[in-house]
């Protein structure tokens, strides 16, 4: 009985030592998994990134057409937002550019 208890105590000590030595590794893996899941959840989709760069190109084009007058460009786009609610941001910039090009032909 004493010998069996001694073997059980030794096994318990080994298990505790193993857990204590692996605890930092287990914790590190758990933190990495949580970070990975959070970053995946908050990641910006690639399509949105491309749309943003397209929007920047449209904004630059309109501002160039207005000789650098950013305020006028934003005012024209804001007006289109009021007139045509629910469109994409790129749509508003394209519409103002199209209207300006059309008006300059006449």
Secondary structure as GFF3:
##gff-version 3
##sequence-region A 1 106
A	DSSP	alpha_helix	2	42	.	.	.	ID=ss1
A	DSSP	alpha_helix	46	65	.	.	.	ID=ss2
A	DSSP	alpha_helix	70	83	.	.	.	ID=ss3
A	DSSP	alpha_helix	89	105	.	.	.	ID=ss4
###
